Amino acid sequence: MVAKSNKSLKQTIRKAYQKPTLVKAAVLSAITAEPAVSHPVDGGCWIARAAFGETDIRWMIFRAWLVDDAPAWFRRLYIRHGEAVGLWLAPREGARGIVRTLMMSAIKRKLRGWQTAS
């Protein structure tokens, strides 16, 4: 009879399963539980949705930054030209990558603001 080596014994020992938890729930609820108030950007964020995709929450975070923190001139420009730019951007993967990179600084600032507020 051959004894198992220490290496094979270590591989058979497994940690107990722990259900994943969301640590920053307050941050996400600030994004998804916005009041149903009409705003010029409602239904918008065409560029962010084209850059990140409909299912990526980062476009919602960018929208929150746009509504709450963006300079007024940028918000007006986005509202005026955003739909056309979003339509142009959607089929262009390379351009979407550049736009995602540019938008990430605003997204990170918004997330830091929410984290310090909670």
Buried (B, 14 or more C-beta within 10 A) or exposed (E): EEEEEEEEEEEEEEEEEEEEEEEEEEBBEBBEEBEEEEEEBEEBBBBBBBBBEEEBEBBBBBBBBBBEEBEEEEBEEBBEEBBEBBEBBBEEEEBBEEBBEEBBEBBEEBBEBBEEEE
